[in-house]
Amino acid sequence: MSLSDVVESRRSYFKITHGSLSISVPYSIFKGNTAVLDPKGVEEFRDLLASRYPWLSRYALDIIVENARTGREQKLLETRSVAQRARDLLERGSIEHSLGLLDKHIKECPEDAEALYVRGEALCRVGRLEEGYSCISKARLLSRS
């Protein structure tokens, strides 16, 4: 096995635990780069687990699959920037929560053009157009330099 094979195999799995059992979960049980489960992939994963660990009940397999889904969600959240998380909140309708997250981040990092742009979008959605346009124009200036 070459080094590239080892690196590739590490990229295609992540670890979860079920009690004292450590399980490598393949990314192939998810649709694309999301935490949405692919039914075909889940079925193959469940069959593999059942053959390797015959003492696991159907309910334990359900819990393992759910833990894999929440683990994947957590990994996706860890890799997202503040602006991306704020944009997700905007799409869900949590505008005030999104603004709070962005305000805190912009105080710490005032040169983050992406965060300023998303803040401008959020402000426009709540009717604070002048502030929103100001943030968007500042974000454009920062992204050019």
C-alpha positions as CSV (number, residue, x, y, z in Angstrom):
1,M,0.0,0.0,0.0
2,S,1.5,3.3,-1.1
3,L,1.4,6.5,0.9
4,S,-1.2,8.0,-1.4
5,D,-3.4,5.0,-0.8
6,V,-3.1,5.5,3.0
7,V,-3.9,9.2,2.6
8,E,-6.9,8.5,0.3
9,S,-8.2,5.9,2.8
10,R,-8.0,8.4,5.6
11,R,-10.0,10.9,3.6
12,S,-12.8,8.5,2.8
13,Y,-13.6,7.6,6.5
14,F,-14.0,9.3,9.8
15,K,-14.2,7.7,13.3
16,I,-17.1,7.5,15.7
17,T,-17.6,5.4,18.8
18,H,-20.4,3.3,20.0
19,G,-19.7,2.3,23.6
20,S,-16.1,1.0,23.5
21,L,-16.4,0.1,19.8
22,S,-14.5,2.4,17.5
23,I,-16.1,2.5,14.0
24,S,-14.7,3.9,10.7
25,V,-17.6,5.5,8.9
26,P,-17.3,5.8,5.1
27,Y,-18.2,9.2,3.6
28,S,-20.0,7.2,0.9
29,I,-23.0,6.8,3.1
30,F,-23.7,10.5,2.6
31,K,-25.0,12.4,-0.4
32,G,-22.2,14.5,-1.7
33,N,-20.6,16.9,0.8
34,T,-23.6,17.0,3.1
35,A,-24.9,15.2,6.2
36,V,-27.8,13.8,4.3
37,L,-27.8,10.0,4.4
38,D,-27.8,8.0,1.1
39,P,-30.2,5.1,1.6
40,K,-28.1,2.7,-0.5
41,G,-24.9,3.6,1.2
42,V,-26.5,3.3,4.6
43,E,-27.8,-0.2,3.8
44,E,-24.4,-1.3,2.7
45,F,-22.8,0.1,5.8
46,R,-25.4,-1.5,8.1
47,D,-24.8,-4.9,6.3
48,L,-21.1,-4.5,6.8
49,L,-21.4,-3.7,10.5
50,A,-23.9,-6.6,11.0
51,S,-21.5,-9.0,9.4
52,R,-18.5,-7.8,11.4
53,Y,-20.3,-7.4,14.7
54,P,-23.2,-9.9,14.7
55,W,-24.0,-9.1,18.3
56,L,-25.2,-5.6,17.4
57,S,-29.0,-5.4,17.3
58,R,-31.0,-3.6,14.7
59,Y,-31.5,-0.8,17.2
60,A,-27.8,-0.5,17.9
61,L,-27.2,-0.2,14.1
62,D,-29.9,2.6,14.0
63,I,-28.0,4.5,16.7
64,I,-24.7,4.0,15.0
65,V,-26.1,5.4,11.7
66,E,-27.6,8.4,13.6
67,N,-24.3,9.0,15.4
68,A,-22.5,8.9,12.1
69,R,-25.0,11.5,10.7
70,T,-24.5,13.8,13.7
71,G,-20.7,13.3,13.5
72,R,-20.8,14.3,9.9
73,E,-22.8,17.4,10.7
74,Q,-20.3,18.3,13.3
75,K,-17.4,17.9,11.0
76,L,-19.1,20.0,8.3
77,L,-19.7,22.8,10.9
78,E,-16.1,22.7,12.0
79,T,-14.9,23.3,8.5
80,R,-17.2,26.2,7.7
81,S,-16.3,29.8,8.2
82,V,-18.3,32.2,10.4
83,A,-19.7,33.8,7.2
84,Q,-20.9,30.5,5.9
85,R,-22.5,29.5,9.2
86,A,-24.2,33.0,9.3
87,R,-25.4,32.5,5.7
88,D,-26.9,29.1,6.7
89,L,-28.7,30.8,9.6
90,L,-30.1,33.5,7.2
91,E,-31.4,30.8,4.9
92,R,-33.2,29.2,7.9
93,G,-34.7,32.5,8.9
94,S,-32.6,33.2,12.0
95,I,-31.7,36.7,10.9
96,E,-31.1,38.1,14.4
97,H,-28.9,35.1,15.4
98,S,-27.0,35.5,12.2
99,L,-26.4,39.2,12.9
100,G,-25.2,38.4,16.5
101,L,-22.7,35.9,15.2
102,L,-21.5,38.3,12.5
103,D,-21.2,41.3,14.8
104,K,-19.1,39.3,17.3
105,H,-16.8,38.1,14.5
106,I,-16.5,41.5,12.8
107,K,-15.4,43.1,16.1
108,E,-12.6,40.5,16.3
109,C,-11.8,40.5,12.6
110,P,-13.0,43.8,10.9
111,E,-11.2,43.0,7.6
112,D,-13.3,39.9,6.8
113,A,-14.9,40.9,3.6
114,E,-17.1,37.8,3.3
115,A,-18.5,38.3,6.8
116,L,-19.1,42.0,6.1
117,Y,-21.0,41.1,2.9
118,V,-23.2,38.6,4.7
119,R,-23.9,41.1,7.4
120,G,-24.9,43.6,4.7
121,E,-27.3,41.1,3.3
122,A,-28.8,40.4,6.7
123,L,-29.2,44.1,7.5
124,C,-31.0,44.6,4.2
125,R,-33.4,41.8,5.0
126,V,-34.4,43.4,8.3
127,G,-35.0,46.8,6.6
128,R,-31.8,48.5,7.7
129,L,-30.9,49.3,4.1
130,E,-28.4,52.1,4.7
131,E,-26.3,50.1,7.1
132,G,-26.6,47.1,4.9
133,Y,-25.4,48.9,1.7
134,S,-22.5,50.4,3.8
135,C,-21.4,46.9,4.8
136,I,-21.6,45.6,1.3
137,S,-19.6,48.5,-0.2
138,K,-17.0,48.1,2.5
139,A,-16.8,44.3,1.8
140,R,-16.3,45.1,-1.9
141,L,-13.5,47.5,-1.2
142,L,-11.8,45.0,1.1
143,S,-12.1,42.2,-1.5
144,R,-10.4,44.3,-4.2
145,S,-7.3,45.0,-2.1
